[in-house]
């Protein structure tokens, strides 16, 4: 079964709902290997486990155990307190709950008192791991070495709640579980919430029926044992473990930002119990692993964010200088499919759509988007999420739609089916669960299922595509603004820069640079006669041809400007070592060549004033000086240049 389908399966949802009703925080009993005493504010023992029934209602002083009294007074700051209880060396673990000082007494297991010292070395070794997979596998191996359990697994919980075994260190004769998945109901939500506040959890025996609690006043089943070491276990969970062949377990939570993202589970085929000091040390190791995994995940996330931003910047940068937006997005060195991996994409901008890769017919896509309401949409399994859309787009398993501000414009990404096999830790289906009520499954042999009709998960691509859409809108808006600003600097007839542009160029602060500058002021001779004799249409054609000739005979770094009417200016940058007079003369001669304007062949000439500005000289006054030089050329006979 597909994990996504299982998460929505009615039987699975029913099991999760029934699990949520179990009183796992207030079971009213403890595990049989220990003893519990609840001491009220007056020092009276008001709650006991049944194996200490004779102390119920007595002051704690009556017990006559100085170590126990010390534990009651100081246990919350000294964890645990070593005491002798019923002739056995024991640990007293103390915490507060429901107005009581809860004292849990556990006999110390033989032979493992100092095993906790190995945890320090394990912490140092796991700290050197550089990837999450290495860290998890190293943690499983280290914890198994320290604890002696038959198997140590590391779980990872997916977003939909189901789990996956991501590390597995085991005895040679045990079946491997690495890579296998298990349903969310195996570890229901209320249990996960409990694991967040209580990092370590020991179950000494899966055959343990527990010892009831007794109380002077309240129902002992109302006493909160969430933080108790000895809290008894749900019969459902005990049966689940027995079904897996487990006689005892110890689990550690992997918590990140208040979320249970994984677990480390130790399992043994015979009863095995760890001393509390070792458990505390392993809890520190688990917290170290949690911090490392969180750090690795955050580093990976930040690297990905930086990479995506850099790609997005490279993708959008050419838009500002490109007349073909679609080609810039689909055919450049960086394309939208480099940013949002997909088998195909349709880019609709300015009402025009173009595609790349494998895409359905545009008409079908537009109908699908209209049916989706025109908003953002993402799915990796259209047949499940929107079967009506799947019918419109056969062959498409994954769909991602990003609408743009302009009505009807959008980015649409398509992914085809990727059939993949998922291994389950047993068949999660109803055939392997006892009929009726809340019951654990009985199958834990590896079971494989092939997932169909799904694409590769979109993951963060949905958010990244949305960000691309927003930045694309900004880029298009700025591009339009830049084009408007450019138009404001252009002459409508010739396309050359206009007077406004020239004024802004010459108003630049500071003197002329070290490469020097020159300004040519070109005025057509007796152009009024052209308009009077041939009309303004011919006059415009002449002006346009003169503009083309000036542009053709200027250098690449020069700017040709139409001041207005029949006046032009050529602004030359970098003239040191250049023969400026020769450049000006070449332009005057080019203008004097015959011009064909419609059916008219005519000749016009021009007078040109030249000003050369040396490095360090002021920019102010250059235009006026060139204008004066142009008039000197006219007075000298026209069709010439003058300095």
N, C-alpha and C positions, 0 to 999 in steps of 0.2 A: 504494500500500500504506500502511496505517496505520502510523505510527512504532512504536506499541506492539506491533503484530503483527510488524513487521520485527525488533524486538528479540528476539522469540522464534522467529523463523523458523529451521528447522534448517540451511539453507544459510548463513544469516548467522552463526549460531553456529559452524558449521564453519570459515568464513572467519576469524572472530576467533581461533579456536583455532590455525589454521595460521599466522596472522600472529604470534601469540605465540611461535612457535618460531623466527622469524627472528632471527639474531644481529646485531641492529642496533647494539648497543653494542660489539661486537667483530668488525667486518667484515673486519679484516685488510688494509684498503686505505684510501687517501685520495683526495680529488678531485684531478684532474690539474693544476689551475692552481697548486698549491703543493708544498712540500717538507716532510717531517717528519724530525726527528732525535730519537732517544731517548738521553739521556746518563745513565750510571749514576753511582753515588756516587763512583767513582774518577775520573770525568771521561772515561770511555771511551764512545765512540759505539757502543751495542750494538743499536740499532734504527734503521733508516732506511727511507725510501720508496725505491722502485726507482730513481728519478731522482737519488738521491744514493748509489747503491750503492758508489761508490769510497771513501766515508768510513767504511763499516762496519768496525768493529774498530779504528779509529784513535782516539787521544785527541783531544778537541775542540781542544786546543792546536795539533794538526797542521794544522787547517784554515787557520790563519794569518789569521783574521778577528777582529780585536779587538772589533768590534761584536757579533759572535756570542758571543764569550766573555763580554762584558758582559751580554748577554741571558740567558745561562745562569746567571750569578751573581745578577742583579737582576730578571729578567723578571717574576717573580711579584708584585713590588711596583710595577714600571713596566710598564704594559700599554697598548699594545705598545711594543717597543723598535724604533726605526727603524734598519735596517741596509742595507748594500749586499750583494746576493747575486747572484752570477754576472752582475755588471755592472748589475743593476737595483735601483732603490730599492724596498726591501721592508719589511714589518712582520714582526717576530718576536714571536709570541704564545707565552707560556710557562705551563705548569701542571705539576703533579705527578700521576703515575698509575703504579700498580704498581711503586713504588720508583724510577721514572725521572723525570728532568726532560725533559718533552716540549717540544720547540721546533718550532713550526709557522711556516713562512716563506711569506708571501704577497706577491707583487709588488703595489705600490700601483697601482690603476687610474688612468689618466690623467684629469685634469680634474675630479675630485670630491673632492680633498683637504680642502677647507674647506666642503663641503656640510653638514657636521655643525653648523656655526654656526646654521643655520636651525632646528635642533631646539629651541634655547632659546626662540625665538619661538613655536614650535608648542606647547611645554609651557605657556607663559604663556596662549596662546589657549584650549587645551583646558581649562585650569583654570577658565575662566569659564562653562563649560557647566553647566546646571542639571538636565538630564535625561539618562538613560542613552542614549536614542536620539540626542539631539543630540551627546553626547560621542562616541559611536561613529562617527557620520557625519563629524563634524569631524576625528576621528583619521584616518579613511580618506583624507579629502581632503588633510590636512596631510602625511601620510606619502607619498602619491602625488606631491604637489608637490615634496617633498624628494628622493625617490628616482628619480623619472622612470619608474617602472614603468607598464605599460599598465593594470593593474588592481590595486586594493587592496581586499580584503574583510575584514570583521570577522565572525568566527564566534561563536556562542553554543552551548554544549553543554547539552542538556536532561538531565534526571535519568536517563533511560533510555540515555544515551550518544550518541544521534543528534544531529547538528548542524544549525544553521540560520544562513543568511547574514543578519545583522542590519544590515549597512552595506556599501555597494558603490560605490566611486568608480572610474570606468573611462573608457577611451577611447571616443569617440562611436560607433565602428563595432563595439563589442563588445556581445554580448547581455547584458541585465541579469540579475543573479542575486539581487537583493535579495528576501528573504522565502522563498527556496527552501531545502529541507531536504536533508540527505544522511545516509546510513547510518553507524552507528558504525564499521563495518569500513573506512570510508575513512580513518579515523585510529584505528588499533587501540590497545588499552590500553597495550601496552608502549611505543609511540611517545609516547602522552600522558604516561606516567610520565617519559620522557626529557625531554619539553618542560617539565616542572615544574622540573627541575634546570638545564636549559640554555635560557635565555630566548630567545636569538636563534639562527637557523639559516639559513645561506646555502647554496643549491644553485646553483652557477654555470652548470651546463649539464646538461640532462636527457639529453644524448647521451653524457655522460662515462662511460666504462667503469671509470674509477678507476685508481690506481697501487698495486700490491701493496706491502705492507710486508715487509722482510727483517729477520731477527733472528739474533744470534749464538747464542742459547740457546733460549728458549721459542718455541713456535709463535706467530708474529706475530698469528694470529687469536685469541689469548687476551688480547691487550693491550686494556685498556679505553679506548675512545676516546669515552666518553660526553660529556666536556667539551671535546672537540677541535673546533676550527673547521672542519677539513678532513675530518672523518669522512665516508667515502663513504656512498652512499645505497643503500637496498634497490632491487634491480632492479624489484621489484614497484611501488614508489612512483615510480620514474623512468618506468615505462611508464604509470602512472596519470596523471602530469603530461603526458606526451606525448599521451595520449588527450584531454586537456583543451586541447591546443594550446599548452602552456607550454614555453618553452625554458630558463627560469631562474626561481627563486623566492627570496624571503626571507620568513621567518616570525618572528613574535614571540608569545610566550606571554602570556596573561592569567591570572594565578594569584591565587587568593584562599584564604587559610587552608590552604595546601598542596594545593589542588585546582585542576586545570586547568578553568577555567570558560569559556574562550574563546581565540581566536587572532586575530592580525592577519596576513593572508597577502598578500604582494606577488607578482604574477606578470607575466612579460614574454614576448612572443612571439619575441624573439631573445635571445641570450645577453647577460646583464648581471650585473656583479659590483660589489658595494659595498665600499669600503675598510673595514677593521676599525674605525677610529676612528668612522666614521659609524654602523656597526652598534652599537658600544657606546653612542653617543649615543641611537640609536633604542631600545635596550634600556631606557635610563633613561626615555624617553618612555612605553614600554609599562608600566613599573612605575608611573609616574604615573597612567596610565589605569586600571591594575588597582586602585590605591588609591582613585581617584575612584569607580569602579564599585562597589567594596566599600562605600565610605562611603554612596553613594546607596542601595544595597540595604539597608544597615543602618538608615538614616534612614527609608526607606519601611517597613521591617519594624517599627520602633519606633512610627511613627505608626499603623500598622495595629493593633499590639498595644494602644496606648492607646485607639484608637477602639473596638475590640472590647470592651475592659474597660468603657469608659463605657457602651456599649450594653447589655452584660450587666448592669451595675449598674442601669441604668434599667429593664431588663426584670424583674429579680428584686425590685426594691424594693417594688412593689405587693403582692407575695405576702404580706408580713407583716400587711397590713391587709385582705386580701381573703378572703372565704368561698368564692370560686369560683376555684380555682387554674387550671383550664383556660382560663377567660376571660381571666385575667391574662396567660397565656402566649400565647394565640392571638388575642385581640381588643383588646388594649390599644393605646396609642399606639406602643409598641415591642413587637414580637412575635418569636417564635423564628425566623421566616423573615426578619426583618431582620438577625438575628445569623448565621444559617446559610441563605443564599439557596437556595431550593428551590422546585420547582413544587407540592409538597404536603408535609404533615407530619402525623403522628399522634403525639399526646401521650397516653401512658397513665400516669396517676398515681393511686395508691390503688385500682388495679384497674379504674378507669374510663377509657375511651379517647374522645378527641374529635379531630377532624381539621380541617384548613384546606387549601384549594387542591385540586389534583387528586391523589387517593389511590386505591389499589386497595381492594377490599372488606377489611374488618378481618379476617375469617376467613382469607383468603389470606395476609395480612401476618403473622398470628400463626403460621400453619403455616410460613411462610418463616423467621421468626425462630427457631422451634423447630428447624428443619432446620439453621440456622446455629449451633446450640449455645447460643444465648442470650448470646453474647459480642458485643463490639464488632465492627463489620464496615463496610467501605467498598469500593465499586466504582463505576467510571464506565462499565463495560461488562459488564453481567451476562451477556450471551450468551457472552462469552469466559471470564469469571472463574467464574461459577456458572450454567451453562445450566439446571440443575435449578430454581434460584430464578427465573430468567427465565421459565420455563414457568409458575410460580405467579403471577407478577406481569407479565402482558402489558402492553406500553406503557411499562414502567419500564426506563430504560437505566442510570441511576445510583441507587445505594442507599447510605444511611448509617444505621447503627443504633448507638444509644448506650443500653446497658442502665443502669437505675438500681438502687440497692441493694435496694429493695423488690422482692420476687420478682414477675416478670411486668411490672413497670413499665419504661417505655422511652420514648425519643424516636426516631422513625423518619422520615427525610427521603427524599423521592423527587425524581428529576429525569428529565425525558423526553429523548428523543433530540434531539441537535442535530447535524444533518448539516453537515459543513464540508469545504471543499475544501483540500487540502494540496498545495502545489507542491514538487516534488522537483527537485534539481539532477541531472536525468537519471533514467531508469527504473532503480531498484535491483534489479529482478527478474532472474532467471536468463537471460532471453532476451538480455540485454545484457552477458553475461560469457562469455569463451571456456570451452569445456567442459573440466572436469577440472582438478584442482590449484588452486594459489593464483594467482588471476588478477584483475587490476583490471577494473572495468566499462568499457564502451566508450561508454556514453550519458551525455552531460552537457547535452543540450538540456532546456529546462524541460518538465517532465512533471507533470500534475496528476491527483490522485486524490481522490475523494469518500469521506470517512470516514462510515460508518453505524453505527448501534446503539450510539453512545457519547453520554454526556451531557457537559455542560461539566465540566472537571476540578474535583474537590473542593478541590485545593490544600491550603491551611492550614485549610479548614473542618472537616476531620476532627478535628484537634487542638482547634480552637475548640469544636466540638460536644462533645467529651469534657470540656473544661473547663466548659462550660455544664452538662453533666450532673452533674459533681462539685459545682459551686456551687449547683445546684438542689437537690441532696440536702442540702447544708448549710442552705440557706434553709428547706427543708421541715422539717428537724430543729429549727432554731431557732424556726420558727413554731409547731411542736408544743410546744416547751418554753415559749414565750411564752404559748400558750394554757393550758398547765397552770399556769403562774405566775398567769395572770389568773384561772383557776378558783379557785386558792387564795385569791384576794382577793374572791371573789364568794359571795354567799349562795345556797345551793342552791335555796331555794323561790322567791325573788323575782327573782333575778338581779342584785340591787343589790350594791354593795360591802359588805364585812363588817367586823367589828371589827378584824381584822388590818390591813386597808387603812387604817382611820381612825387606828389607833395609829401606823402608819408615816408617815402624812401629818403627824400632830401632832408626831412625833419629829424632824421635819426641823430641822436646826440653824439657828440665827439667829432674830432677832425677826421679827415680822409685817412684811410689806412695806408700801410706801407707799400701796397701794390699800386697805389695811385688810382685816379678816376678821371673819366672824361665825359663830356655831355655834348651831343650833337643836336642842334635845333634846326629842323628841316621844315621849310615852308614852301608850298607849291606856288609857282609864279603864275599870276593871272588866272587862278582857278575859277574865279567868278565868271569869266568868259565861257568856260566849259558848261557851267550850269545854264547860263543865259542862252547859249547857242544850241545845246543838245538836250537840255532838261536835267532834272535832278536824278533820274534813274541812271543816266549815263554818268553823271557826276559821282554817284555812289559807287558805280562799277570802277571808275578811275581810282577813287579813294581806296577801295578794297584791293585793287591791283598794286597800288603804291605801297600799301601796308605789307602785302606779300613779298614785294621786292626788298623792302627794308629788312624784313625778318630773314629772308634768304641770304642777304649779304652781311648780316650781323654775325657775331661770334656766338658760340653756345652759351657763354656766361653773360651775354648782354641782354638788356631789356629794351624792347621797342614799345613806345607809348604814343597813343594818339591823344594829343591835348584837346582836340576839338576842331571841327571844320577841316581845313587843309593843313593843320599844323601837327608835326610829329616831333618826338624827342627820342633819341637813342642814348641810353645810359650804359656806358662802358665801364666795367669793373676790371681792375688789373691791367693797367696800360703801360707800366714801366717796361721799356724795351720794345713797345709796339709803335708802329707808324700810324698814329691816329689820323693824320691828314690823308694818308692813302686810303684808310677805311672810309672816311667821309667822302672822298672823291669817288671811290667805287660806288657808293650809294647814290650819289648825285648822277653819275653816268647811267646807273641801272634805271633810275626813274625816267631818264630822258629817252629811253628806248620806246618805240611805238607801242601803243596800247590799243587792243581790240576790245571795244565795249559794245556788245550787240552787233549791229551792222556798221558801226562807226569805227574808223581807224584814226587815231589822233595821237598827238605828241604833247606831253607836258614836261616842264622843267621845274627844278627846285633850287632854292638858295639854302645854303647850310652854314650855320654859325657853329664854331668849334671852341670849346673851353676845356683846357687840360688842367686838372687840379693836382698839384704835387702832394706827396705824403705829408701829413700834418697840417695841411691847409684847411680852413673851415669849409663846411658844406653850404652854408648860407650864402646866397647870392649867385650860385652857379647857374640857375635857370635864367636869371635876369641878364647875366653876362653873356650867355649863349644867345639869348634873344637879341641883344645888341649886336653881337657878331653877325647874326643872320641878316640884320638890316644893313650892315656894312656890305655884305655880299650882294644884296639886292641893289644897293646904290652903286656898286661897282659893275653892274651889268647883268646880274642874275645868272642862274645856271652855273654857279660856282660856290666855292667855300671861302670862309674868312675866319681868321683867328681873332 
